[in-house]
């Protein structure tokens, strides 16, 4: 921390930082030479800097900006990777705490008070007791929710701190005390020291992984969220399936409007920049609702690649459908109601098998969720009824085996790190198998029969921030539309909020109500008002539906954007679901994808797709 003893070095660091345009390694080097912390010393350069870069949390929270001395008035704010800005705002203000953490906090406080209770005097004794009462109240609230019927639900804010008189405690003062007294650090340090001594004195000790969990810091974060309750926030409970008997309490922001308003109203200009921002309507409605339309400018650029470097196909069914309207039993529709159908899961495997036979190098497939990916893989790994051989000595390979024979298969799992699987996948793609020279029958792999197949998830670790350029992503396949679970309490509350705010906005500008007489069109005033109210409700429902669809399509567009990362790159994009052929969904895709779509593809089936892929990659091989 900068202080009077290192003030000279801090000023030298500031001057060095402002003299050039340094990167983080340069700042580290200068800080090491001057023996000052580059993180804290760099803050002294903020007043004189013309360009300041900082992560989302420090920009989006006014308290963080104030602590850094950053003012937005008269300045231009540029937010990069802005496709997830609304989620970023929600995450900054979100907080959660589990019953197991509260039990741990109660245990820690009990041990701490037992050891230091006699030394606590006056305000310290009162405040520590209040922390205990808050922990007890939150614990009772969650214990009560454990007996609720559903696994998820909304919690009334008035009941969260109802027990033990915790609702009479001034949370602002309590939070300030915990932070200024460093109570969380003191309790955590003492417990860690005590448990280390116990482990050292016991034979072999025992695992005490929970001792490192900063539960009181988690408590402070949750209490801070409770002090910022607004009409845009809700409190939810969720029973944790992975830990029986545990339950989580979460505060979520349903809309970023109010939280983002301090930026939108203060800055001279706000620029939202991103590689894939479509669809854009939500940014206007939820980030800048108070700005008139003439103050909002949208600029959308085409892709740097020539049109010949993109092949985009919508696959609605296996069989060709000249009418363009496949029957319900034949079409691909990975909706919640139909995605479990064994026949459709098998057909999807056959589609990928054919794609892997033609596409060289890397194929990346995005599924709607981890759960569905697990289900599909399990089905492919199962021997199908009726496919077994006529003798007991042999049997037909499963779909999974057939895929593995074409390409090395990798899959993203929820708990695994993305670096490991990405490294394995990259190695398999960039190091193609060579024929065994000792075996004359072993031939070189065909053009599409080498490389790797990566099964991933939309919104997962590999769907954002990872570049599948060149050989790593010659084909991207999107399976279905990854709509959020509309029955989940958080999404149900979010859509209800969007609908209610849209309705309030629509009826807020209504007329003076008149005298109840007939209008010029002959309709009674009451009938006209009822018709207007009905129309407003319909528009509000449509606004909620648009928000729901836009959330889904932003995730799809991010997944598609993982391929084709530079001007000389090329790839195929295959959208497997009949709903991608509807104008409403297609209109939410990026312009460069819409421009590259093969017209009438949805009616040509798998045979048409294979013909198109063959021609596309044959042309690329001839150009090489």
VEXTORVEX-997649 format. One record per residue: x, y, z of N, C-alpha, C in turn; residue in three letters. Coordinates in steps of 0.2 Angstrom, whole numbers, plus 5000, padded with zeros to 4 digits. Atoms other than C-alpha are relative to their C-alpha. Example, Ala and Ser with C-alpha at 12.3 -4.5 7.8 and 13.67 -1.06 7.14 Angstrom:
BEGIN
500449945000506249785039500450065000Ala
499649944999506849955036499650055003Ser
REM end
This chain:
BEGIN
500449945000500050005000500450065000Unk
499649935000500750184996499950035007Unk
500049964994501250275012500550055000Unk
499549955000502350405018500749984999Unk
499350025001503850295018500249984993Unk
499850025007503750245000499750054995Unk
500349955004502950404993500450024994Unk
499649985006504450444982500049954995Unk
500050055005504450274974499450004997Unk
500750005003502550284971500050054995Unk
500049955005502750444962500449994994Unk
499650035005504150374952499749954996Unk
500450055004503050234947499550034996Unk
500549965003501650354943500350034993Unk
499749965006502750454931500249954995Unk
499850055005503450294923499449974996Unk
500650025003501750234920499650044995Unk
500349955004501150394912500450024994Unk
499649985006502650414901500049964994Unk
500050045006502350274890499349965000Unk
500650045000500850154886500249935002Unk
499750064998501350004897499549955000Unk
500550054999500549834898500249975007Unk
500050024993500349734914500749975002Unk
499350024998502149654913500450065001Unk
499549944999502949824911499950035007Unk
500149974993502049884927500349965005Unk
499750044995502549734936500850015001Unk
499350005000504349754931500250075004Unk
499949934997504349944936499950005008Unk
500150004993503549904953500549965004Unk
499550044997504849764956500650045001Unk
499449965000506249884952500050065006Unk
500149954995505550024964499849975006Unk
500250044994504949894977499450035003Unk
500749984998503149954977499549964997Unk
500550045003501549864974499750034993Unk
500249975007501149894955499250015000Unk
500849995000499249864959499850065003Unk
500249944996499049994972500450074997Unk
499649945002500450114965499750034993Unk
500349985006499550114948499450055001Unk
500649964999498050194956500250085000Unk
499849935000499050354958500050044994Unk
500049975006499150374940499350014996Unk
500749995003497250374937499950074998Unk
500249935002497050564938500350034994Unk
499649975006498350604925499949964994Unk
500150045006497850464913499550024996Unk
500549995005496950484897499649944998Unk
500350065001496550304895500149955006Unk
500050044994496050194910499749934998Unk
500350075001495750004908499949975006Unk
500250034994494849914921499549944999Unk
500550055001493749754923499350025002Unk
500749985000491949754923499850025008Unk
500249984994491649744942500250075003Unk
499849934997492649904946499750054996Unk
500449955004491749994932499350015002Unk
500850014999489949934936499850025007Unk
500249984994489949974954500350075002Unk
499849934999489950154959500450005006Unk
499550004994490750114976500749994998Unk
499450025003492150034967500450064996Unk
499849945003492350184956500250065004Unk
499849954995492350304970500649985004Unk
499450024997493650204979500650014996Unk
499549995004494750214964500150074998Unk
500049935002494450394961499850014993Unk
500250005007493650364944499450044999Unk
500749965002492350494938499849994993Unk
500250015007491350464923499750074997Unk
500349945002490650644921500550034994Unk
499649975005491250714904500549954996Unk
499650055002492150554900499749954995Unk
500250055004491950414887500149935003Unk
500050064997491550244893500049954994Unk
500050065005492050094881500049945003Unk
500050074997491449924886500149954994Unk
499850055005492249784876499749945002Unk
500450064998491449614875499450015003Unk
500649984997489849694878499449964999Unk
500650045001488749554873499849975007Unk
500250034994488749494891499950055006Unk
500049954996488649664899499450005005Unk
500650004996486849634906500149955005Unk
499850054995487449474914500550025005Unk
499549984996488949554921499750055005Unk
500349954995487949694930499649955005Unk
500350044996486849554937500449965005Unk
499550044996488349454943500350055005Unk
499749964995489149604951499650015006Unk
500449994994487649634962499749945003Unk
500250064997487249454965500449985006Unk
499650034994487649364981499649945002Unk
500450064997487249194989500449975006Unk
499750034994487549095005499749945001Unk
500350064999487248915009499949995008Unk
500150024993486648835025500649975003Unk
499450034997488248735027500550065002Unk
499549944999489248905026499750035007Unk
500349974994488048975040500249965006Unk
499850044994488348825051500750015001Unk
499249994999490248845048500150075004Unk
499949934997490049035052499850005008Unk
500250004993489148995068500549965005Unk
499550044997490448865073500650055002Unk
499449964999491848985070499950065005Unk
500149944996491049135079500049975008Unk
500050034993490749015094500749995003Unk
499350014998492548965095500450065001Unk
499749934999493149145093499850035006Unk
500349974994491949205107500349975006Unk
499850044994492449065118500750025002Unk
499349984999494249115116500150075002Unk
499949934999494149305116499450045003Unk
500649964998492449345123500150045006Unk
499949954994493149415140500450064998Unk
499649945002494249535130499650044996Unk
500449965004492849595120499650055004Unk
500349954996492149755127499650054996Unk
500549955003490749885123499849984993Unk
500350005007490349905105500249934997Unk
499850065003491449755100499649945002Unk
500450064997490449635111499350004997Unk
500749995002488749705105500049984992Unk
500050015008489249695086500149924999Unk
499950075001489949515087499449965002Unk
500650034998488349465096499550014994Unk
500549995005487349545082500249964994Unk
499850045005488349455069499749935001Unk
500350064998487849295078499349994999Unk
500750005001486049345078499850004993Unk
500250005008486049375059500149934997Unk
499950075002486849205056499549955002Unk
500550044997485549125067499450014996Unk
500649985003484149215058500049974993Unk
500050035006484749165041500049935000Unk
500150075000484948985046499349985001Unk
500750024999483248975053499550014993Unk
500449995007482549045036500249954995Unk
499950065005483448915026499849945003Unk
500250064997483048775038499250004999Unk
500750005002481248825035499849994993Unk
500150025008481448815016500149934999Unk
499850075001482148645018499349964999Unk
500650044999480348585022499550024994Unk
500449985006479648675006499949944995Unk
500150055004478948564993500550004994Unk
499549995006479948634978500750005002Unk
499349994999481748624976500350074999Unk
499949935001481748804971499450045001Unk
500649964999480748954975500250075002Unk
499849934998480649144979499850005008Unk
500149984993480849204997499850075001Unk
500249944998479949345005500650045003Unk
499449974997481349475009499850025008Unk
500249994993480349515026500149945004Unk
499950064996480649335032500749985001Unk
499350025000482449325029500450015007Unk
499749984994482949415045499550015005Unk
500649994995481349395055500249975006Unk
499950034994482049275068500550035004Unk
499549974995483049325083500150075000Unk
499949935000482649505081500550034996Unk
499549975005483849525067499850054996Unk
500349955004482649635058500150075003Unk
499949944996483049765071500750035000Unk
499349995000484849765068500250054994Unk
499849965006485649905057500549974996Unk
499550035004486449815043500650044998Unk
499549955002487349965037500650005005Unk
499549994994488249985054500449935001Unk
499750074999488549795055500549994995Unk
499650015006489349785038500650045001Unk
499449964999490449935042500549985005Unk
499650024995490949865058500549944998Unk
499750065002491449695051500650024995Unk
499549985005492449775037500650045003Unk
499549964997493349905048500449975005Unk
499650044995493749785062500349944998Unk
499650065003494349655050499849945004Unk
500250054996493249535060500049934996Unk
500050065004493149405046500749975000Unk
499350025001495049405044500249975007Unk
499850024993495249385063499749935002Unk
500350064998494049245065500349944996Unk
499850055005494649155049500749985002Unk
499350024998496449165055500149965006Unk
500050044994496149105072499849934999Unk
500350075001495148955067500549964996Unk
499550035004496448915054500649985004Unk
499450014995497848925067499849945005Unk
500250054996496848815079499949934997Unk
500050065003496448685067500649974997Unk
499350025001498248675061500349975006Unk
499750034993498748645079499749935001Unk
500350064999497448505080500249954996Unk
499750055005498048425064500749975002Unk
499350024998499848425070500049965006Unk
500050044994499448345086499649945000Unk
500350065001498348215079500449954996Unk
499650055004498948055071499750004993Unk
500249995007498848095052499550064999Unk
500549945001497548235056499449984996Unk
500650015004495948255046500050054995Unk
500149955005495448345031499550055002Unk
500449944998494748515035500050054995Unk
500049955006494548595018499550065001Unk
500449954999493148695025500350065004Unk
499749954996494248795036500350064996Unk
499749945004494948895021499450044997Unk
500549975003493248945016499850075004Unk
500149944996493049135020499250015001Unk
500750004999491249115026499750075002Unk
500249934998491149285035500050054994Unk
500049955006491649375019499449984996Unk
500650025004490249275010499450035004Unk
500649974996489049335024500050084999Unk
500049935001489649515022499750024993Unk
500249995007489349505003499249994999Unk
500750015000487549435006499750065003Unk
500349954996487149565019500050074996Unk
500049945004487749705007499550004995Unk
500550015005486549634994499350025003Unk
500649984996485149645007499950075001Unk
500149934999485449825010499950044993Unk
500149975006485349854991499349984997Unk
500650035003483649774989499650054996Unk
500449955004482649854975499449964996Unk
500550045004481149814964500349964995Unk
499750045006482349744951500349945003Unk
499750054997482949614964499549955003Unk
500350064997482349444971500449965004Unk
499750054996482849324984499749934999Unk
500250065002482849144979500349945005Unk
499750064997483148974988500149944995Unk
499950065004483848814980500349955004Unk
499750064997484048644987500649974996Unk
499450025004485748584982500049925000Unk
500050075001485648414974500749965002Unk
499350044999487548374976500250005007Unk
499950004993487448404994499449995004Unk
500650014996485948325003500050045006Unk
500149964994485248435017500350075000Unk
499849945000486048585011499650044995Unk
500449965004485148735003500350075000Unk
499749935002485648904995499550055000Unk
500449945001484949074997500450054996Unk
499649965005485349194983499650064999Unk
500449945002484949374978500250014993Unk
499949995007484849404960499650064997Unk
500349945003484549564950499749984993Unk
500450025006483149534937500150054994Unk
499949955005483549694927500650045002Unk
499549964999485149794925499950084999Unk
500249935002484249954921500250055006Unk
499849954995484450044938500750005002Unk
499350004998486149984942500550034994Unk
499649985005486850034925499850084999Unk
500249935002485950204925500550055002Unk
499549964998487350284935500550014995Unk
499549995006488450254920499750034994Unk
500349975005487250294907499950085000Unk
500249934998486750464915500650045001Unk
499549954998488450524920500550004994Unk
499550005005489650474905499850054994Unk
500249965006489750594890499849954994Unk
500350055005489550434879500249935003Unk
499950074998489450254882500049964993Unk
500050045006490050134868500149935002Unk
500050074998489649954869500349964993Unk
499750035006490749854857500149925001Unk
499950075000490849674853500049974993Unk
500050045006491149544840499349984997Unk
500650025001489449474841499550035005Unk
500449974996488149584848499249994999Unk
500750015002486549524839499749955005Unk
500449955001485149534844500150065005Unk
499849944996485349714850499450045004Unk
500649974997483549764855500150015008Unk
500050004992483849714874500550065003Unk
499549954997485349834876499650075000Unk
500349945000484249984871499450005006Unk
500650014995482749924882500250005007Unk
499850014993483649874898500650045002Unk
499449964998485249984898499950074999Unk
500149935002484650144890499250024999Unk
500749995001482750154893499850075000Unk
500249934999482750334897500250044994Unk
499749965006483750394881499549994994Unk
500450005006482750444866500449974994Unk
499750045006483050344850500550034996Unk
499549965004483950484841500750005004Unk
499350004997485350474854500349945001Unk
499750065001485650294851500249984993Unk
499750025007486750244836500249935000Unk
499850075001486950064830500549994994Unk
499550015006488450014819500149935000Unk
499850075001488549834813500449994993Unk
499650015006489949784801500049934998Unk
500050075003490049634790500749975002Unk
499450044999491349494792500650024996Unk
499449995004493149514786500149954994Unk
499950055005493049354776499650014994Unk
500450005006492449334758499449955001Unk
500650044999490749254756500149934999Unk
499850075001491549094749500349975005Unk
499750044995492349054765499549985006Unk
500550024995490749024774499549964997Unk
500550045002489548884772499549995006Unk
500550004994487948894783499449964998Unk
500650045002486548764782499649995006Unk
500550024995484948734792499849934999Unk
500350075001484548554794499449995004Unk
500650014997482748524798499849935001Unk
500250075000482648344795500549954996Unk
499650055003483548184789499850004993Unk
500350015007482448164774499950074996Unk
500249945004482148294760499350015001Unk
500749984999480548384762499950064994Unk
500149955005480148474745499550055002Unk
500549954998478648564753500350045005Unk
499749954995479848634766499749995007Unk
500350004994478748574780500049925002Unk
499950074998479348404788499549985005Unk
500550024995478148304798500350005007Unk
499749994993478348314817500449945002Unk
499650064998479048134818500650004996Unk
499450015004480348164805500550065001Unk
499649945000480948344809500550005007Unk
499649994994482348394821499750065004Unk
500249954996481648494835500249985008Unk
499750024994482648484851499750055006Unk
500449974995481248564862500049965006Unk
500050034994481048524880499549945000Unk
500550055001479548414875500249944996Unk
499850055005480448314861500749985001Unk
499350015000482248314865500249935002Unk
499850074997482148144874499949944995Unk
500250065004481548044859500649974997Unk
499450045002482747904855500150004993Unk
499950005007482447904837500450074997Unk
499749935002482948094835500750005003Unk
499350004998484448064846500549964996Unk
499650045005485047924835500150034993Unk
499949975007484748024819500550065001Unk
499549954999485748164827500749975000Unk
499350035000487248044829500149984993Unk
499950025007487047984811500250074996Unk
499849935004487148174805500750015002Unk
499349994998488748194815500549954997Unk
499650055004489448034808500150024993Unk
499949985007489148094791500450064999Unk
499649945001489848264794500749995002Unk
499350014998491448194802500349964994Unk
499750045006491648084786500250054994Unk
499949955006491748244775500450065003Unk
499649944998492448384786500749985003Unk
499350024997494348384789500150035007Unk
499849974994495148424805499550005006Unk
500449994994494148494819499250014999Unk
500749995000492248484822499850015007Unk
500249984993491448574837499250005000Unk
500850004999489648534842499850035007Unk
500349974994488648634854499349985002Unk
500750024998487248564864499750055005Unk
500349954996485948654874500250005007Unk
499950004993486448594891500549945002Unk
499650054997487648484901499649935001Unk
500450054999486248374906499849964993Unk
500250035006485648344888500649974996Unk
499450035003487448314882500149935003Unk
499950074997487648174895499549954998Unk
500550055002486048094890500149984993Unk
499950025007486448094871500649965000Unk
499450045001488148024874499949935003Unk
500250074998487447884885499649964995Unk
500450035006486147844871500549974995Unk
499650025006487547834858500549955003Unk
499550054998488647724869499649945002Unk
500450064998487247604872499849964993Unk
500150045006487047454860499250004998Unk
500749995002485347484850499749935000Unk
500450065001484047354851499949984993Unk
500150025007484047254835500650014996Unk
499349995004485847304830500549955001Unk
499550054998486647154838500149954994Unk
499950055005487447024827499649945001Unk
500350065000486746854823500349955004Unk
499650054995488046764833500250035006Unk
499849974994488646784850500750035001Unk
499349985000490446814845500150074998Unk
499949935002490146984837499450045001Unk
500649955000489047134838500250064997Unk
499949945004488847294829500350055004Unk
499749954996489847444835499450055002Unk
500549944998488847584844500150064996Unk
499949945003488647754837500650045002Unk
499449974997489947814849500649974997Unk
499450035002491147684843500150024992Unk
499949985007490847734825500250074999Unk
499849945000491047914829500850005001Unk
499350004997492747874838500449974994Unk
499650035006493247774822500250064995Unk
499949955004493047934812500550065002Unk
499649954996493848064824500149985007Unk
499950004993494548074841499550045003Unk
500649974997493048114852500250035007Unk
499949974993493148234867499350045002Unk
500649974998491748304877500250055006Unk
500049954995491548454889499649975006Unk
500450024994491048404907500050065004Unk
500249944996490348524920500650025005Unk
499549984995491748504932500750004998Unk
499450005003493248484921500350074998Unk
499749945002494448624917500050004992Unk
500049995007494348694899500749994997Unk
499350005003496248704897500249934998Unk
499850075002496448514898499749974994Unk
500350035006495148464886500250044994Unk
499849965006495648604874500649984998Unk
499350025002497448554874500049934997Unk
500150075003496948364871499750014993Unk
500450005006495748414857500550034995Unk
499649975005497048534849500649954998Unk
499450045002498448404849499749954995Unk
500350055004497248274841499950034993Unk
500249965007496748404827500750014996Unk
499349985003498548464824500549954999Unk
499650065001499348294824499749954997Unk
500450055003498448194812500449935000Unk
499750075000498748004812500349984993Unk
499650025006500047934800499949934999Unk
500150075001499847764791500649965003Unk
499450044997500847624799500349964994Unk
499650025006502147584786500149925000Unk
499950075000502347404793499449964998Unk
500650045002500547364788499850034994Unk
500249975006500247384770499350014999Unk
500849995000498347374773499850075003Unk
500249944997498447534783500150064996Unk
499949955005498047674772499950075004Unk
500049934997498147864775499250015002Unk
500749984999496547934783499750044995Unk
500349965005495248004771500050075003Unk
500049934998495048194771499650025006Unk
500449984994493648204783500149955006Unk
500050064995494148044793500650015005Unk
499549994995495548124804499850075004Unk
500149944996495648264817499649985006Unk
500350014993494448274832499350035000Unk
500749984999492648294837499950025007Unk
500149984993492248404852499350025001Unk
500649994998490648394861499950055005Unk
499949954995490348554870499250035002Unk
500749974998488848664878500050074999Unk
500149935001488148824873500050045007Unk
500049974994488548944887500549975005Unk
499550044996489948824894500650044999Unk
499349975000491748854896500350014993Unk
499750005006492148824878499650044995Unk
500549965005490748934870500250075000Unk
499849935001491549104874500750015002Unk
499349984998493349174874500549954997Unk
499550055003494049014865499950014992Unk
500049995007494549034847500249934997Unk
499950075004494348874836500150034993Unk
499849985007495248954821500349954996Unk
499750045005495848874806499849925001Unk
500150074999496048684808499649985006Unk
500350024994495348684825499250005000Unk
500749995001493548734819499850004993Unk
500250005007493248684801499249995000Unk
500750005000491448654806499750015007Unk
500349994994490348714820499249984999Unk
500750025000488648624824499750025006Unk
500449984994487348694835499449965000Unk
500650044999486048574841499550035004Unk
500649984996484348644846500250085002Unk
500049934997484048814854500050005008Unk
499850014992484748834872499550055004Unk
500549954996483148924880500249985007Unk
500050014993483348944898499349975003Unk
500650044997482148844909499550055003Unk
500549954999480548954909499749985007Unk
500350024994479948854924500450015006Unk
499649994994481448894935499850075003Unk
500349944996480949024949500450074997Unk
499649935002482349154943499750024994Unk
500249975007481849154925499250015000Unk
500749985000479949154929499950075003Unk
500049934997480249304940500350054995Unk
499749965005481349384927499550024994Unk
500549995006480049364913499450045003Unk
500649974998478649424924500250085001Unk
499749934999479749584929500050034993Unk
500049975007480049614910499350024998Unk
500649995003478249594906499650065004Unk
500349954996477649704921500350074998Unk
499749945001478849844917499850034993Unk
500249985007478449844898499350025000Unk
500749984999476549854903500050075003Unk
500149934996476850004915500350054995Unk
499849955005477850094901499550014994Unk
500549995005476450064888499450035002Unk
500649974997475050114899500150075003Unk
499849944997476050254907499850074997Unk
500149945004475750374893499350014997Unk
500750005002473950344892499750075000Unk
500449945000472650484889499750025006Unk
500349984994471650584901499449975003Unk
500650044998470250464902499450024997Unk
500649985003468950574894499450005005Unk
500549994995467250594901499549934999Unk
500450065000466650414897499550004994Unk
500550005005465650464882500349964994Unk
499850045006465750394864500650044997Unk
499449975004467350424853499750014993Unk
500249985007467350484835499849944996Unk
500150065003467350304830499449965002Unk
500650034998465750264839500149955006Unk
499950054995466550154852499950045007Unk
500049974994466150194870500750015003Unk
499449994998467550264880500349945004Unk
499750064997467650104891500249954996Unk
499850055004467649994877500750014996Unk
499449985003469050094869500649985005Unk
499550014995470050084885500249935001Unk
499950074999469849904887500449974994Unk
499650025006470449874869500750025001Unk
499349985000471949974872500449965006Unk
499650044994472349884889500149934997Unk
499950075002472149714880500650004995Unk
499449995005473349774866500650015004Unk
499449994996474549834879500349945004Unk
499850064997474549674888500349954995Unk
499750055005474849574872500750034998Unk
499349975002476349694868500549985006Unk
499550024994477049664886500249935000Unk
499850085000476949474884500549994994Unk
499550015006477849494867500750035002Unk
499449974998479149604875500449945005Unk
499750054996479449464888500349944996Unk
499850055005479549334874500650024996Unk
499449985004480749434864500750005005Unk
499450004995481949454880500249935001Unk
499850074999481849264882500349974994Unk
499750035006482249224864500750044999Unk
499349975001483649354863500549985005Unk
499550034996484449284878500349934997Unk
499850065003484449114869500550014994Unk
499749995006485049184853500750035001Unk
499349974999486549284860500449955002Unk
499650064999487149124867500249964994Unk
499950045007486949034850500550044996Unk
499649965005487849184841500750005003Unk
499350004998489349174853500349934999Unk
499750075002489548984850500250004993Unk
499850005007489449014831500650044999Unk
499449955001490749154833500749975002Unk
499450034998492049034840500449984993Unk
499750025006492448984822500250064995Unk
499949955004493149094808500350065003Unk
499749954996494349204817500550054996Unk
499649955004495349294803499850004993Unk
500349995007495149344785500149944996Unk
499950065004495949184778499749945002Unk
500350054997494949074789499449984996Unk
500650025003493548964783499749955004Unk
500350054996492248854791499249994997Unk
500750015001490548774789499650015007Unk
500549994994489048814801499449964999Unk
500650045001487648684803499650015006Unk
500549984995486148734813499549945000Unk
500550065000485148574818499450015004Unk
500749994997483348614822499650044995Unk
500449975005481948654811499850085002Unk
500149944998481648814821500550064998Unk
499649955003483148894814499850034993Unk
500249985006482248904798499450055000Unk
500649954999480849024805500350074999Unk
499849935001481049204800500150035007Unk
499949974993480849254819500749995003Unk
499450024997482349154824500650024996Unk
499449985005483449184808500150075001Unk
499849925000483249374810500450025006Unk
499649984994484149364827500749974999Unk
499350025002485749284819500450064998Unk
499649955003487149394814499950014993Unk
500149995007487049474797500549964996Unk
499650045004488549384791499849934999Unk
500250075000487849214795499450004996Unk
500650005004486149264787500250004993Unk
499849995007487049314771500349944998Unk
499650075002488049144771499549945000Unk
500550065000486449034773499949984993Unk
500250035006486148914759499250014999Unk
500849995001484348964752499749934999Unk
500350065001483148824754500349945003Unk
499750054997484248714764499649965004Unk
500450044995482948664777499649954996Unk
500450055004482048564763500449954997Unk
499550055004483548464756500249945005Unk
499850064996483848354771500849995001Unk
499350024998485448264776500449994993Unk
499750015006485848214758500250074997Unk
499849935003485848404752500650035004Unk
499549984996486948444767500749974998Unk
499450035001488248314763500350024993Unk
499849975006488248374745500350075000Unk
499749934999488548554750500750005004Unk
499350014997489948504762500549984996Unk
499550035005490848404749500250054996Unk
499849955005490848544737500450055003Unk
499749944996491348674750500749985001Unk
499350024998492848574756500449984994Unk
499650015006493348514739500350064997Unk
499849935003493448694733500650025004Unk
499549984996494548734748500649964999Unk
499450045001495748594745500350014993Unk
499849985006495848644727500450075000Unk
499749935000496348824732500649995004Unk
499450004996497648764744500749994996Unk
REM end
